[in-house]
Amino acid sequence: MAAPDPKIVEELRQLRDRINHHNRLYYVEDNPEISDAEFDRLFDRLLEIEKQHPELVTPDSPSHRVGFAPSVRFEPLAHRLPMLSLQKVTSSEEFDEFDRRVREGLEISGDADYVTEPKLDGLAVELIYEDGFFVRGATRGDGAVGENITPNLKTIKNIPLRLSDDAAGRYPLLEVRGEVIMRRTAFAKLNEYLVEQNLAPLANPRNGAAGSLRQLDPSVTARRPLIFYAYGISDTTLPGLESQSQAAEFLKSQGFAVHQLVNQAKGAKQVAAAFDKLAGVRERLDYDIDGMVIKVDRFLDQTLLGQISRAPRWAVAWKFAAEEATTVLEGVEFSVGRTGIVTPVAKLKPVRVGGVVVSNASLHNQDELRALDARIGDTVVVRRAGDVIPEVVSVLTEKRPPKAKTVRFPAGCPSCGTEIVRPEGEAAHRCLNAACPAQLEGRLFHFASKGGLDIEGLGGKLARQLIAQGLVKDPSDLFFITKERLLPLDLMAEKRASNLVAAIDRSRGTELPKIIYALGIVGVGEAAARLLAEHFVSFERLEKAGLEELTQIQGIGPVMAENIRGYFSNDGNRQMLAKLRKGGLKFADYKKSVAGNRLNGKAFVITGSLSKPRNHFKNIIEQNGGRVSGSVSAKTDYVLAGADPGSKLTKARKLGVPILDESRFEQLLG
């Protein structure tokens, strides 16, 4: 192949430099020099040359920001150093207590040095640079392992694809951490566009950012107005970077956006003043924040303070008080869940609370409804609990209109009309009709969920259609659905029908723990389902298990055991299980992949701060045949304890349970 024209090579180099320069001015410094049309002209010329000369495309080319081919799924990507979560405080008194622990831990009598920054409400990610090039990126995930979303991250225009030559030489491996957000104004424009295209609008900017980053098609992400703010580096031992504030300046020098409200503060009083100032400007910002993050500035001090469990001792999130707003209660509807629980839901005049428009809020149960004495037409105070879940806090009775209507709990199920009952000792009312359409919809959605049989494409809307058309009377009917029966449904094109049938077919080989979870036995979550699969191995043994054997399994209490036994004693459930087998669900014996059997049958409790995340040790224990519980009891065989173990260690000593440190744990493994 002939060498490319040097003039073309030089033009391409200049185009990339100019585009990167203008991207930084626009997305990082908010100070554009050229019009959008002129920028588009430069970018189009870049794409034209790279199309003609694909051999000249480099890993740091701005062309990568338009997106790659769609992915089938996201691969897991382990973090070299864990992405820790933060402890929270909600008052100046609680922060003062955190500050006291920091000063005691550092053995200083004066003020500690902190860095404060807004707690952006987006999606935390890690960017990995090798020899100066951005090569991989992942979501936080569980802190130890995230999802590899590299192609999507490359579409975010203010993420540098390459570091300076000097930085690449000093730091062959650099892991940058930060938050991907969507501005409120950009979010509003995006929603306008989605509505114009007859697509569902996004719920709020945070969901918009998270959903955009998790698109399987990066070209969709490329069209979303996302911004990345760097807040730190993972490795605090890098030469020349000795503090949080130094790292921030370094990241700025490399073209990363570092939030303009990041500041240094000396002592608790300056931190409190910074928090009050941030709270005062919160509503004027063009993005959502839910508090302030405070970090000890010097990396050496951070190392001295260490961490507890999966949170550092050197940082804390000071959360804003939950935002409240007043609105009008326009009505109350009663919803029915998959287990038959009837829940009153407040229908509110839409009101913005904590950056989100709220129109529904749970009223929990009849007792809560009576205690509030909420009536239709009342002015009510609404709060997002934890800045997430909307709830009605109180009623402003002084504003009650003369014709306010009392809310009465229904005598019959709002879905099927069957009389509802309140079991003794419970706060909730239930519909006991197993054929109730609302319950069936919930069970079907649960059955097909990711934790269950993971039938991709079966959402709530489709579940309602399948039930309404009589195609599904219980989850087992899914295994007898054909493409021809699906096609007459609304919005069901041939490709979508084929994909759903294929997804159902794949689910026939689902492993046993997921099948047990999918059945929707009351109280049996994913962890309990795995315990049952590990203990019984075969589904047939579980079906025949008695209460005595069930209660002997650590983690399965007497109430859950009664629910399990009751499920398998029910004639309707037994008929459905027989139909599932007839439909091809394999119910294969559980074959746990283990590294060995040195810990076979041994029950562990993990407590305190260890050298690695708890999931690391949990996986080792399970791979060697053991199991991990959350609480110490007489059935516990060992307690694996790190620093600051707390009350679990005390209880273990009282019960005489053997206590292991990491060294003795390794000896136990051989």
C-alpha positions in Angstrom: 0.0 0.0 0.0 1.3 3.4 -1.0 2.2 5.8 1.8 -0.5 8.5 2.3 0.2 12.0 1.0 2.1 14.0 3.7 -0.2 16.9 3.1 -3.2 14.7 4.0 -1.4 13.5 7.2 -0.7 17.0 8.3 -4.2 18.3 7.5 -5.6 15.4 9.6 -3.3 16.3 12.5 -4.3 19.9 12.4 -8.0 19.0 12.2 -7.8 16.8 15.2 -5.9 19.4 17.2 -8.5 22.1 16.2 -11.5 19.9 17.0 -10.1 18.9 20.4 -9.3 22.6 21.1 -12.8 23.7 20.3 -14.4 20.7 22.2 -12.5 21.8 25.3 -13.6 25.5 24.9 -17.2 24.5 24.4 -17.6 21.6 26.9 -15.0 22.3 29.6 -14.5 26.1 29.7 -18.0 27.1 28.4 -16.3 29.7 26.1 -16.8 28.7 22.4 -14.8 30.6 19.8 -16.6 29.4 16.6 -20.1 28.7 15.6 -21.7 25.3 15.6 -21.8 25.3 11.8 -18.1 26.0 11.5 -17.4 23.2 14.0 -19.5 20.8 12.0 -17.6 21.7 8.8 -14.3 20.8 10.5 -15.8 17.6 11.8 -17.2 16.6 8.5 -13.8 17.1 6.8 -12.2 14.9 9.5 -14.7 12.1 8.8 -14.2 12.5 5.1 -10.4 12.0 5.3 -10.7 9.1 7.7 -13.2 7.4 5.5 -10.8 7.7 2.5 -7.7 6.7 4.6 -8.9 4.3 7.4 -5.2 3.4 8.1 -4.8 6.9 9.5 -7.5 6.5 12.2 -5.9 6.7 15.6 -7.3 5.7 19.1 -7.6 9.3 20.1 -9.4 10.6 17.0 -12.5 12.8 17.7 -14.3 10.6 15.2 -14.7 8.0 18.0 -17.2 10.2 19.6 -19.9 9.4 17.1 -20.3 5.9 18.4 -19.4 2.3 17.4 -21.4 -0.7 16.4 -24.1 -1.7 18.9 -23.1 -4.1 21.7 -25.1 -7.3 22.6 -24.4 -6.7 26.3 -22.0 -5.1 28.7 -19.1 -7.2 29.9 -18.0 -7.0 33.5 -14.9 -4.9 34.2 -13.1 -5.2 37.6 -11.8 -2.1 39.2 -8.1 -2.5 40.1 -8.7 -0.5 43.3 -12.3 -0.6 44.7 -14.7 2.4 44.1 -15.8 2.9 47.7 -19.2 4.2 48.7 -19.5 7.1 51.2 -20.9 7.3 54.7 -23.5 10.0 55.1 -24.2 12.8 57.5 -27.3 15.0 57.6 -26.5 17.7 60.2 -23.7 19.9 61.4 -23.6 17.8 64.6 -23.0 14.7 62.7 -20.3 16.3 60.6 -18.6 17.6 63.7 -18.5 14.0 65.0 -16.9 12.9 61.6 -14.4 15.8 62.0 -13.6 14.7 65.6 -12.8 11.1 64.4 -10.6 12.5 61.6 -8.6 14.6 64.0 -8.2 11.8 66.5 -7.2 9.4 63.8 -4.5 11.8 62.5 -3.6 12.7 66.1 -3.8 16.5 65.5 -5.2 19.1 67.8 -5.8 21.8 65.2 -8.0 21.9 62.2 -8.0 19.2 59.5 -7.5 20.1 55.9 -10.4 19.2 53.6 -11.6 19.6 50.0 -15.3 20.2 49.4 -17.2 19.5 46.2 -20.9 19.3 45.1 -22.3 15.8 45.3 -23.4 15.6 41.6 -26.5 13.5 41.0 -25.4 11.4 38.1 -23.6 8.1 37.4 -20.1 7.4 38.8 -17.6 6.0 36.3 -13.9 5.2 36.1 -11.8 6.0 33.0 -8.5 4.0 32.5 -5.6 5.6 30.6 -2.7 3.4 29.5 0.4 5.1 28.0 -1.7 8.3 27.7 -4.6 6.8 25.8 -8.1 6.3 27.1 -8.5 2.5 26.7 -11.3 1.3 29.0 -14.1 2.7 31.2 -16.7 1.3 33.5 -19.6 2.1 35.8 -19.1 1.9 39.5 -21.2 -1.3 39.7 -20.9 -2.9 43.2 -17.6 -1.1 43.8 -15.4 -4.1 42.9 -16.8 -4.8 39.4 -18.6 -2.5 37.0 -19.9 -2.7 33.5 -17.6 -2.0 30.6 -19.1 0.9 28.7 -16.0 2.1 26.9 -17.6 2.9 23.5 -20.3 4.9 25.2 -17.9 6.9 27.3 -15.9 7.7 24.2 -18.9 9.6 22.8 -18.9 12.1 25.7 -17.2 15.1 24.2 -15.4 16.5 27.2 -13.7 13.3 28.1 -10.1 13.5 26.8 -9.1 10.6 24.6 -5.4 11.3 25.2 -3.3 12.8 27.9 -0.3 15.0 27.3 3.0 13.3 26.4 4.5 14.4 29.7 1.6 12.9 31.7 1.7 9.7 29.7 5.4 9.4 30.5 5.0 10.0 34.2 1.8 7.9 34.6 1.7 4.9 32.2 -1.4 3.8 34.1 -3.9 6.5 35.3 -7.4 5.7 36.6 -9.6 8.8 36.7 -12.9 8.8 38.5 -15.9 11.1 38.2 -19.6 11.6 37.5 -21.5 11.7 34.3 -24.4 14.1 34.4 -27.0 15.7 32.2 -27.8 19.4 32.7 -31.4 20.4 33.4 -31.7 22.6 30.3 -30.3 19.9 28.1 -32.6 17.4 29.8 -35.6 19.5 29.0 -34.6 19.9 25.4 -34.0 16.2 25.0 -37.4 15.4 26.5 -39.1 17.8 24.0 -37.4 16.0 21.2 -38.4 12.6 22.5 -42.1 13.7 22.8 -42.0 15.1 19.3 -40.7 11.6 18.1 -43.6 9.9 20.0 -41.1 8.4 22.4 -41.4 8.2 26.2 -39.8 11.1 28.0 -37.1 10.5 30.6 -38.0 10.8 34.3 -35.2 13.1 35.5 -31.7 14.2 34.6 -30.0 11.4 36.7 -32.0 8.7 35.0 -31.4 10.4 31.7 -27.6 10.2 32.3 -27.6 6.7 33.6 -29.9 5.4 30.8 -28.0 7.2 28.1 -24.7 5.6 29.3 -26.2 2.1 29.3 -27.5 2.2 25.8 -26.3 -0.9 23.9 -26.0 1.3 20.8 -23.3 3.9 21.4 -24.6 6.1 18.6 -27.7 6.7 20.8 -25.4 7.8 23.6 -23.5 10.1 21.2 -26.7 12.0 20.6 -27.4 12.5 24.3 -26.1 15.8 26.0 -23.8 14.2 28.6 -21.0 15.8 30.6 -18.2 14.2 32.7 -16.8 15.9 35.8 -13.6 14.4 37.2 -13.4 14.2 41.0 -10.3 12.2 41.6 -7.8 9.5 40.9 -7.9 5.9 42.2 -4.1 5.5 42.9 -3.0 7.9 45.6 0.7 6.8 45.4 1.5 8.4 42.1 4.6 10.5 42.2 4.1 14.3 42.3 0.4 14.1 43.3 0.2 14.3 47.1 -3.3 15.6 47.7 -6.8 15.8 46.5 -6.3 19.5 45.5 -3.1 18.7 43.6 -4.9 15.9 41.7 -7.7 18.3 40.8 -5.2 20.8 39.3 -3.4 18.0 37.4 -6.7 16.8 35.9 -7.6 20.3 34.8 -4.2 20.6 33.1 -5.0 17.4 31.1 -8.3 18.8 29.8 -10.7 17.2 32.3 -13.7 19.2 33.6 -13.3 19.7 37.3 -16.2 21.3 39.0 -15.8 25.1 39.6 -17.3 24.7 43.1 -14.5 22.4 44.3 -12.7 24.3 47.2 -10.3 23.8 50.0 -11.5 24.2 53.6 -9.7 24.3 56.9 -11.6 22.8 59.8 -15.3 22.1 60.5 -16.4 25.7 60.6 -15.2 26.4 57.0 -16.7 23.2 55.8 -20.1 24.1 57.4 -19.9 27.6 55.8 -19.2 26.0 52.4 -22.2 23.7 52.9 -24.5 26.5 53.7 -23.3 28.5 50.7 -23.8 25.4 48.4 -27.3 24.9 49.8 -28.1 28.5 49.0 -27.2 28.3 45.3 -28.6 24.8 44.8 -31.8 25.8 43.0 -29.9 28.2 40.7 -27.6 25.5 39.4 -28.3 23.9 36.0 -27.8 20.4 37.3 -29.0 18.4 40.3 -26.9 18.0 43.4 -28.0 16.2 46.6 -25.4 17.4 49.0 -21.7 18.0 49.4 -18.7 15.6 49.5 -16.0 16.4 52.0 -12.6 14.7 51.7 -9.4 14.9 53.7 -7.0 16.7 51.4 -3.6 14.9 51.8 -3.4 11.4 50.4 -1.0 10.4 53.2 -3.6 11.4 55.7 -6.2 9.4 53.8 -4.0 6.3 54.0 -3.5 6.7 57.7 -7.2 7.0 58.3 -8.0 3.9 56.1 -11.5 2.6 55.6 -14.3 0.7 57.3 -16.1 -2.0 55.4 -16.5 -0.5 52.0 -16.5 3.2 52.9 -13.4 5.4 53.6 -12.8 7.0 57.0 -11.4 10.1 55.2 -14.5 11.2 53.3 -18.2 11.7 53.9 -21.3 12.9 52.0 -23.2 15.7 53.8 -26.7 15.3 52.4 -29.2 18.1 52.0 -32.3 17.8 54.1 -35.1 16.1 52.0 -36.8 18.7 50.0 -40.5 19.3 50.6 -43.2 20.9 48.6 -47.0 21.5 49.0 -49.6 20.4 46.5 -53.2 19.2 46.3 -54.3 15.6 46.8 -56.6 15.1 43.8 -57.5 11.5 44.4 -56.4 8.1 45.8 -56.1 5.0 43.8 -55.5 1.5 45.1 -52.9 -0.7 43.4 -52.5 -4.5 43.8 -49.0 -6.1 43.8 -48.0 -9.6 42.8 -48.5 -10.9 46.3 -52.0 -9.4 46.5 -51.1 -6.5 48.8 -53.4 -3.5 48.2 -51.6 -0.2 48.5 -53.2 3.3 48.5 -51.5 5.7 46.1 -51.9 9.4 46.3 -52.7 11.1 43.0 -51.2 14.6 43.3 -51.4 17.8 41.4 -47.9 17.6 39.8 -45.2 19.4 41.8 -41.5 19.6 41.6 -39.6 18.2 44.6 -35.9 17.8 44.6 -35.5 18.3 40.9 -38.2 15.7 40.0 -41.9 16.3 39.1 -44.0 14.2 41.5 -47.6 13.2 40.7 -47.9 10.0 42.7 -46.9 9.1 46.3 -47.5 5.9 48.4 -49.8 6.2 51.4 -48.5 2.7 52.5 -51.6 1.2 54.2 -54.9 1.8 55.9 -53.3 2.7 59.2 -51.1 5.3 57.6 -54.0 6.7 55.7 -56.1 7.1 58.9 -53.2 8.6 60.8 -52.7 11.3 58.1 -56.4 11.9 57.8 -55.8 12.8 54.2 -58.9 13.8 52.2 -59.4 14.5 48.5 -59.0 18.2 48.0 -56.5 18.6 50.9 -53.3 20.6 50.6 -50.5 18.1 51.6 -46.8 18.3 52.2 -44.8 16.0 49.9 -41.2 14.9 50.5 -38.8 12.6 48.6 -37.6 10.3 51.2 -33.8 10.0 50.9 -34.3 12.3 47.9 -35.7 9.3 46.0 -39.1 8.0 47.1 -42.1 10.4 47.2 -44.2 10.3 50.3 -47.0 12.4 51.8 -45.6 13.8 55.1 -48.6 15.7 56.5 -51.9 17.4 55.7 -52.4 21.2 56.1 -55.8 20.9 57.7 -56.1 24.7 58.0 -56.3 24.8 54.2 -58.9 22.0 54.0 -61.8 23.0 51.6 -65.4 22.5 52.9 -66.1 19.7 50.4 -63.0 17.7 51.0 -63.9 14.0 50.6 -62.9 11.3 53.1 -60.9 8.4 51.5 -62.4 5.0 52.2 -60.4 1.7 51.9 -62.2 -0.6 49.4 -63.9 -3.7 50.6 -63.2 -5.5 47.3 -60.0 -5.8 45.2 -59.7 -2.9 42.7 -58.6 -5.4 40.1 -60.9 -8.4 40.4 -63.5 -7.4 43.0 -62.7 -10.2 45.4 -63.2 -9.3 49.0 -59.9 -8.2 50.5 -58.7 -9.2 54.0 -56.2 -8.0 56.6 -54.4 -11.0 58.0 -53.9 -10.9 61.8 -50.7 -9.1 62.8 -50.2 -7.5 59.4 -50.7 -3.8 58.4 -51.5 -4.6 54.8 -54.7 -5.7 53.2 -54.6 -8.5 50.6 -56.5 -9.9 47.7 -56.5 -13.7 48.1 -57.7 -14.5 44.5 -54.8 -16.2 42.8 -56.4 -15.4 39.4 -56.5 -11.7 40.1 -55.3 -9.9 36.8 -53.2 -7.3 38.7 -51.4 -10.0 40.7 -50.9 -12.1 37.5 -49.3 -9.1 35.8 -47.0 -8.6 38.7 -46.1 -12.3 38.9 -45.5 -12.4 35.2 -43.2 -9.4 35.3 -41.3 -10.9 38.3 -41.0 -14.3 36.5 -39.4 -12.7 33.5 -37.3 -10.2 35.4 -33.5 -10.1 35.2 -33.2 -11.9 38.6 -35.6 -14.5 37.4 -35.7 -16.1 33.9 -34.4 -12.9 32.3 -36.8 -12.9 29.4 -35.7 -9.8 27.5 -38.5 -7.8 25.8 -41.3 -8.8 28.2 -42.2 -5.6 30.0 -45.2 -4.4 31.9 -47.2 -3.2 28.9 -46.7 -6.4 27.0 -47.6 -8.4 30.1 -50.9 -6.6 30.4 -51.7 -7.3 26.7 -50.9 -11.0 27.1 -53.2 -11.2 30.0 -56.0 -9.1 28.5 -56.0 -11.2 25.3 -56.1 -14.5 27.3 -52.8 -15.7 26.0 -51.3 -16.0 29.5 -53.2 -17.1 32.6 -50.1 -18.0 34.6 -46.3 -17.8 33.9 -46.2 -21.3 32.5 -48.3 -20.2 29.5 -45.3 -18.2 28.2 -43.7 -21.5 27.1 -46.5 -22.2 24.7 -46.7 -18.8 23.0 -45.9 -18.7 19.3 -44.9 -15.9 17.0 -48.2 -16.2 15.2 -50.1 -15.6 18.4 -48.0 -12.6 19.2 -48.3 -10.7 15.9 -51.9 -9.4 16.3 -50.9 -7.6 19.5 -50.3 -3.8 19.5 -46.9 -2.6 18.3 -45.8 -6.2 17.8 -43.8 -6.3 14.6 -42.4 -9.6 13.3 -38.9 -9.0 14.5 -40.0 -8.2 18.0 -42.2 -11.3 18.1 -39.3 -13.4 16.9 -36.9 -11.9 19.5 -39.4 -12.6 22.3 -40.0 -16.2 21.3 -36.2 -16.7 21.1 -35.8 -15.1 24.6 -38.4 -17.5 26.0 -36.6 -20.4 24.4 -33.3 -19.4 25.9 -34.9 -19.1 29.4 -35.7 -22.9 29.4 -32.1 -23.5 30.4 -32.1 -21.0 33.4 -30.1 -22.2 36.4 -32.0 -23.4 39.5 -31.5 -20.4 41.8 -33.1 -18.1 39.3 -36.0 -20.4 38.7 -36.7 -20.6 42.5 -36.6 -16.8 42.7 -38.8 -16.4 39.6 -41.6 -18.4 41.2 -42.3 -15.4 43.5 -42.6 -17.3 46.8 -43.3 -14.7 49.4 -40.1 -13.6 51.2 -37.8 -15.6 48.9 -35.4 -13.2 47.3 -32.3 -13.9 45.2 -30.1 -14.7 48.2 -32.6 -17.1 49.7 -33.2 -18.8 46.4 -29.5 -19.5 46.0 -29.4 -20.9 49.6 -32.2 -23.3 48.7 -30.6 -24.4 45.5 -27.3 -25.0 47.2 -28.9 -27.0 50.0 -31.3 -29.2 48.0 -29.4 -29.3 44.7 -32.5 -30.8 42.9 -35.8 -29.0 42.5 -37.7 -32.2 43.3 -36.1 -32.4 46.8 -37.1 -28.8 47.5 -40.7 -29.5 46.5 -40.8 -32.3 49.0 -39.0 -30.6 51.8 -40.6 -30.3 55.2 -40.6 -27.4 57.7 -38.0 -29.0 59.9 -35.4 -29.4 57.1 -36.2 -25.9 55.8 -35.7 -24.2 59.1 -32.3 -25.9 59.6 -30.9 -24.0 56.6 -29.1 -20.9 57.9 -30.8 -17.9 56.5 -34.2 -19.5 56.2 -36.4 -18.5 59.1 -39.7 -20.1 60.3 -41.9 -17.6 58.4 -40.1 -18.1 55.1 -40.1 -21.8 55.7 -43.9 -21.7 56.1 -44.2 -19.7 52.9 -42.1 -22.2 51.0 -44.0 -25.2 52.3 -47.3 -23.4 51.6 -46.3 -22.6 48.0 -45.5 -26.2 47.2 -48.7 -27.5 49.0 -51.0 -25.4 46.8 -52.8 -27.3 44.1 -52.7 -24.4 41.7 -49.0 -24.0 42.1 -48.3 -27.7 41.6 -50.4 -27.6 38.4 -48.4 -24.6 37.1 -45.1 -26.4 37.9 -46.2 -29.4 35.9 -47.1 -27.2 33.0 -43.7 -25.5 33.2 -42.0 -28.9 32.9 -44.3 -29.7 30.0 -43.3 -26.4 28.4 -39.6 -27.4 28.5 -38.3 -25.6 31.6 -35.4 -27.9 32.5 -35.2 -27.6 36.3 -31.7 -29.0 36.1 -29.8 -29.9 39.2 -27.8 -27.1 40.6 -24.1 -27.6 39.9 -22.2 -25.0 41.9 -18.8 -24.2 40.4 -16.3 -24.5 43.3 -12.6 -24.0 43.6 -12.5 -26.8 46.2 -14.4 -28.2 49.1 -12.2 -27.1 52.0 -15.0 -25.0 53.5 -17.8 -27.4 52.5 -21.0 -26.7 54.6 -19.2 -24.1 56.8 -21.1 -20.9 57.7 -19.2 -17.7 57.9 -19.9 -14.1 59.0 -17.6 -11.3 57.7 -17.2 -8.2 59.8 -14.8 -5.2 60.1 -12.5 -3.6 57.6 -10.4 -6.0 55.5 -7.7 -5.6 52.9 -10.2 -6.2 50.1 -13.9 -5.7 49.6 -16.1 -8.2 51.4 -17.4 -9.6 48.1 -13.8 -10.8 47.5 -13.9 -13.0 50.6 -17.5 -13.9 50.1 -16.7 -15.3 46.6 -13.7 -17.3 48.0 -15.8 -18.8 50.7 -18.6 -19.8 48.3 -16.2 -21.1 45.7 -14.8 -23.4 48.4 -18.2 -24.8 49.4 -19.0 -22.4 52.3 -21.7 -19.9 52.7 -21.9 -16.4 54.2 -24.5 -15.0 56.5 -25.2 -11.5 57.7 -25.5 -12.3 61.5 -23.8 -14.4 64.1 -25.7 -17.3 65.6 -25.0 -20.7 67.2 -25.0 -22.1 63.7 -22.0 -19.9 62.6 -18.8 -21.9 62.2 -16.3 -19.0 61.8 -16.2 -15.2 61.9 -13.7 -13.5 59.6 -12.9 -10.2 61.3 -10.9 -7.2 60.2 -10.4 -3.8 61.9 -13.3 -2.3 63.8 -15.5 -5.4 63.8 -18.1 -4.1 66.1 -20.9 -6.0 67.9 -20.7 -9.1 65.7 -17.3 -9.9 67.2 -18.6 -9.5 70.7 -21.5 -11.9 70.0 -19.1 -14.4 68.4 -17.0 -14.4 71.5 -20.0 -14.9 73.8 -21.1 -17.9 71.7 -17.6 -19.3 71.4 -17.5 -19.0 67.6 -13.9 -19.3 66.2 -12.6 -15.9 65.0 -10.2 -15.7 62.1 -8.1 -12.8 60.8 -7.0 -12.8 57.1 -3.8 -14.8 57.9 -5.7 -17.6 59.7 -8.4 -17.6 57.0 -5.7 -18.2 54.4 -4.3 -21.1 56.5 -7.8 -22.6 56.7 -7.9 -22.5 52.9 -4.4 -24.2 52.8 
